[in-house]
Amino acid sequence: MTPRRNNAPDASGELATSANRSHDTASTVDPLAAGGPNSKYRLAVSVLIALHVAAVFICPFAFACQVSNQSMSPFASGLYGLARPYSQALYLDHGYFFFAPDPGACHLVRYEVTLKGDAQPIIKTFPSLDDQWPRLLYHRHFMMAETLHNTYAPPTPPVEPTPPPANSTRQQKTQYNRIDLPIYREAKTTYDARREQHLALRGSMIKHLESLHPGGKVKLIRVEHRPLFPNEMTDLGKKLDAADTYTDLVEPTVAGGAQ
Amino acid sequence: MNSLARHITEWFRDIVVAWDRFWFTPSEPHTLAMIRILGGSMLLYTHLVWSLNLEAFLGKTSWISNRASVLLNKGYDGEVYAWSHLWYIDSPALIWTFHIIALIVFAMLVVGFQTRVASVLAAIFTLSYCHRLNGALFGLDQVNAMIAIYLMVGRSGDVWSIDRWLAIRRGDLTPPIPRASTNIAMRLIQLHMCVIYLFGGIGKMRGETWWDGSAVWFAFASLEYQSLDMTWMVRWPWLISILTHITVFWETFYCFLVWSRYTRPICLGLAVAVHGGIALSLGMPTFGIAMIIGNMAFVSPELVKQSVAAISRFTIRKSSTNHDESKVAASKLASTTMPATTYVRINS
């Protein structure tokens, strides 16, 4: 047997020697190795592995268990609550719903900069392959436009349920207190959070664009661009950038002017 | 009853042995090293692209302000479990300083210099950028973060690295040692890829277009994604529907079929085809390549080692052939300017 060159444990606590070249001797020097001496080490690492793999699984599972009305399976919701601190810290909290459930419309942002005086307003759209290169930089702008759309919540909050009158039945009062009011409160909390996210994102985009055009006022419009149906191309001869495939998603104005 | 208890006990024991074998069998580092080089290069490229407009993404008047970034990370319960050093700095000097440090760390990871330290710092920087730039991210960043985290676990610098070269210069000629930590890192990447594909497939199965065979058309018809015009396929609806069905079934059953040596080549081949297609035609070359890098976790270190050796031999042979050819060309050139008697002497 050749003399051992390096017998000291490394940073992971594994012994690295010149003798453990092949699989038959590795187990005698790697305390983590299967069949090796230190089963307590392996047990501890196994627990960590199991918890981590569980966290990797739980987030997309919880995402998949969320349905169209935003409600989630209680089991999935409970698990996600447990895993969330770890998952979010390690950027594991994703659904992996790539082009799912269906490839849908794409979203862009058109911005209009009104300059002082008689200067022509500047109207541009992002993402734009003309302005953003390489492709990854274009895709970053594309994702920001999609995020602005995905965070959108209309200016009108959910409607608070009307309390039952004093002479209502016990069942009506129970319906209000135990069902209608909690549903409303949860919807309101979600709405407030989304609206705050959207307004903050929208505000920072406007501020960024105004910093590029000092003195100008910026207005953002979300634009939805739907893909063509196959027969629109084959039978009607439309192109992918046909004008009627673009729709401005205008922010409704709340009565009183507030938005 | 005793027989039943015995069988159950044996079953549990078999599970423990199988678990041990799955996770703790020492593995050579070649696959992980290749993932380090390729995944590290993708991390470096990703962050280099931020450099093109760094202050627009991270500065005082960035696209996504620090406040918006924190809110995008905040759950509906009001809690934020993400963290980014970039939330606390907005001066151009500090942003650029930390950014250049990050780029150096990613470069160190690629070349395998101080790999253990570089891998930890690379993971920290990757996560920090992801949390700060939430809102401008997509699948590429999810895979980047996954690879960065798992590169911390194994010894990816044990081979094909500056660390290895320096160790050889110091006289340590022992070949790379198979380690359980390397195997753990590879298994974590493998399982994570399985989770990605499983839920990618499940998500698609909830959609109508993935069942009626039109989903791939709608992806090709999305102008904002398009980098190669594939809309000619509209005349071949059966081709579109085949691609659609293959995609969703391959994704969903990947996590079962990739483990068997009989079906693994098919799974990995389809991965290269699907992600290569995404890279070429849907304008996401970085995401496509990153997913292919993740799939590499299923390639054995022995095969990676042999492939690299074969490529090295081919390259050396090619360069020595080119060198010989250039020597012959040089001597021919010299002979055309020399007296005929000398020319005859060279050729004899």
Boltz contact constraints between the chains, C-beta under 6 A:
constraints:
  - contact:
      token1: [A, 11]
      token2: [B, 116]
      max_distance: 6.0
  - contact:
      token1: [A, 12]
      token2: [B, 181]
      max_distance: 6.0
  - contact:
      token1: [A, 16]
      token2: [B, 177]
      max_distance: 6.0
  - contact:
      token1: [A, 18]
      token2: [B, 174]
      max_distance: 6.0
  - contact:
      token1: [A, 20]
      token2: [B, 177]
      max_distance: 6.0
  - contact:
      token1: [A, 26]
      token2: [B, 26]
      max_distance: 6.0
  - contact:
      token1: [A, 26]
      token2: [B, 178]
      max_distance: 6.0
  - contact:
      token1: [A, 30]
      token2: [B, 26]
      max_distance: 6.0
  - contact:
      token1: [A, 30]
      token2: [B, 179]
      max_distance: 6.0
  - contact:
      token1: [A, 30]
      token2: [B, 180]
      max_distance: 6.0
  - contact:
      token1: [A, 32]
      token2: [B, 24]
      max_distance: 6.0
  - contact:
      token1: [A, 32]
      token2: [B, 180]
      max_distance: 6.0
  - contact:
      token1: [A, 33]
      token2: [B, 24]
      max_distance: 6.0
  - contact:
      token1: [A, 33]
      token2: [B, 26]
      max_distance: 6.0
  - contact:
      token1: [A, 33]
      token2: [B, 180]
      max_distance: 6.0
  - contact:
      token1: [A, 34]
      token2: [B, 20]
      max_distance: 6.0
  - contact:
      token1: [A, 34]
      token2: [B, 21]
      max_distance: 6.0
  - contact:
      token1: [A, 34]
      token2: [B, 24]
      max_distance: 6.0
  - contact:
      token1: [A, 34]
      token2: [B, 25]
      max_distance: 6.0
  - contact:
      token1: [A, 42]
      token2: [B, 24]
      max_distance: 6.0
  - contact:
      token1: [A, 53]
      token2: [B, 191]
      max_distance: 6.0
  - contact:
      token1: [A, 56]
      token2: [B, 192]
      max_distance: 6.0
  - contact:
      token1: [A, 56]
      token2: [B, 195]
      max_distance: 6.0
  - contact:
      token1: [A, 57]
      token2: [B, 195]
      max_distance: 6.0
  - contact:
      token1: [A, 60]
      token2: [B, 199]
      max_distance: 6.0
  - contact:
      token1: [A, 64]
      token2: [B, 199]
      max_distance: 6.0
  - contact:
      token1: [A, 64]
      token2: [B, 202]
      max_distance: 6.0
  - contact:
      token1: [A, 85]
      token2: [B, 81]
      max_distance: 6.0
  - contact:
      token1: [A, 88]
      token2: [B, 81]
      max_distance: 6.0
  - contact:
      token1: [A, 88]
      token2: [B, 82]
      max_distance: 6.0
  - contact:
      token1: [A, 89]
      token2: [B, 81]
      max_distance: 6.0
  - contact:
      token1: [A, 91]
      token2: [B, 127]
      max_distance: 6.0
  - contact:
      token1: [A, 91]
      token2: [B, 130]
      max_distance: 6.0
  - contact:
      token1: [A, 91]
      token2: [B, 145]
      max_distance: 6.0
  - contact:
      token1: [A, 94]
      token2: [B, 142]
      max_distance: 6.0
  - contact:
      token1: [A, 96]
      token2: [B, 196]
      max_distance: 6.0
  - contact:
      token1: [A, 96]
      token2: [B, 199]
      max_distance: 6.0
  - contact:
      token1: [A, 96]
      token2: [B, 200]
      max_distance: 6.0
  - contact:
      token1: [A, 97]
      token2: [B, 203]
      max_distance: 6.0
  - contact:
      token1: [A, 98]
      token2: [B, 139]
      max_distance: 6.0
  - contact:
      token1: [A, 98]
      token2: [B, 200]
      max_distance: 6.0
  - contact:
      token1: [A, 99]
      token2: [B, 219]
      max_distance: 6.0
  - contact:
      token1: [A, 100]
      token2: [B, 203]
      max_distance: 6.0
  - contact:
      token1: [A, 100]
      token2: [B, 204]
      max_distance: 6.0
  - contact:
      token1: [A, 100]
      token2: [B, 207]
      max_distance: 6.0
  - contact:
      token1: [A, 101]
      token2: [B, 203]
      max_distance: 6.0
  - contact:
      token1: [A, 101]
      token2: [B, 206]
      max_distance: 6.0
  - contact:
      token1: [A, 101]
      token2: [B, 207]
      max_distance: 6.0
  - contact:
      token1: [A, 102]
      token2: [B, 207]
      max_distance: 6.0
  - contact:
      token1: [A, 102]
      token2: [B, 209]
      max_distance: 6.0
  - contact:
      token1: [A, 103]
      token2: [B, 215]
      max_distance: 6.0
  - contact:
      token1: [A, 103]
      token2: [B, 218]
      max_distance: 6.0
  - contact:
      token1: [A, 103]
      token2: [B, 219]
      max_distance: 6.0
  - contact:
      token1: [A, 106]
      token2: [B, 222]
      max_distance: 6.0
  - contact:
      token1: [A, 106]
      token2: [B, 224]
      max_distance: 6.0
  - contact:
      token1: [A, 135]
      token2: [B, 283]
      max_distance: 6.0
  - contact:
      token1: [A, 136]
      token2: [B, 49]
      max_distance: 6.0
  - contact:
      token1: [A, 136]
      token2: [B, 286]
      max_distance: 6.0
  - contact:
      token1: [A, 137]
      token2: [B, 49]
      max_distance: 6.0
  - contact:
      token1: [A, 137]
      token2: [B, 52]
      max_distance: 6.0
  - contact:
      token1: [A, 140]
      token2: [B, 136]
      max_distance: 6.0
  - contact:
      token1: [A, 142]
      token2: [B, 224]
      max_distance: 6.0
  - contact:
      token1: [A, 143]
      token2: [B, 136]
      max_distance: 6.0
  - contact:
      token1: [A, 143]
      token2: [B, 138]
      max_distance: 6.0
  - contact:
      token1: [A, 144]
      token2: [B, 63]
      max_distance: 6.0
  - contact:
      token1: [A, 144]
      token2: [B, 135]
      max_distance: 6.0
  - contact:
      token1: [A, 144]
      token2: [B, 136]
      max_distance: 6.0
  - contact:
      token1: [A, 147]
      token2: [B, 135]
      max_distance: 6.0
  - contact:
      token1: [A, 189]
      token2: [B, 76]
      max_distance: 6.0
  - contact:
      token1: [A, 190]
      token2: [B, 76]
      max_distance: 6.0
  - contact:
      token1: [A, 193]
      token2: [B, 76]
      max_distance: 6.0
  - contact:
      token1: [A, 196]
      token2: [B, 71]
      max_distance: 6.0
  - contact:
      token1: [A, 197]
      token2: [B, 71]
      max_distance: 6.0
  - contact:
      token1: [A, 197]
      token2: [B, 72]
      max_distance: 6.0
  - contact:
      token1: [A, 200]
      token2: [B, 67]
      max_distance: 6.0
  - contact:
      token1: [A, 200]
      token2: [B, 68]
      max_distance: 6.0
  - contact:
      token1: [A, 200]
      token2: [B, 71]
      max_distance: 6.0
  - contact:
      token1: [A, 201]
      token2: [B, 68]
      max_distance: 6.0
  - contact:
      token1: [A, 204]
      token2: [B, 64]
      max_distance: 6.0
  - contact:
      token1: [A, 204]
      token2: [B, 65]
      max_distance: 6.0
  - contact:
      token1: [A, 204]
      token2: [B, 68]
      max_distance: 6.0
  - contact:
      token1: [A, 205]
      token2: [B, 63]
      max_distance: 6.0
  - contact:
      token1: [A, 207]
      token2: [B, 61]
      max_distance: 6.0
  - contact:
      token1: [A, 208]
      token2: [B, 61]
      max_distance: 6.0
  - contact:
      token1: [A, 208]
      token2: [B, 63]
      max_distance: 6.0
  - contact:
      token1: [A, 211]
      token2: [B, 61]
      max_distance: 6.0
  - contact:
      token1: [A, 227]
      token2: [B, 218]
      max_distance: 6.0
  - contact:
      token1: [A, 227]
      token2: [B, 221]
      max_distance: 6.0
  - contact:
      token1: [A, 227]
      token2: [B, 222]
      max_distance: 6.0
  - contact:
      token1: [A, 228]
      token2: [B, 221]
      max_distance: 6.0
  - contact:
      token1: [A, 230]
      token2: [B, 217]
      max_distance: 6.0
  - contact:
      token1: [A, 230]
      token2: [B, 234]
      max_distance: 6.0
  - contact:
      token1: [A, 233]
      token2: [B, 234]
      max_distance: 6.0
  - contact:
      token1: [A, 234]
      token2: [B, 234]
      max_distance: 6.0
  - contact:
      token1: [A, 240]
      token2: [B, 223]
      max_distance: 6.0
  - contact:
      token1: [A, 241]
      token2: [B, 223]
      max_distance: 6.0
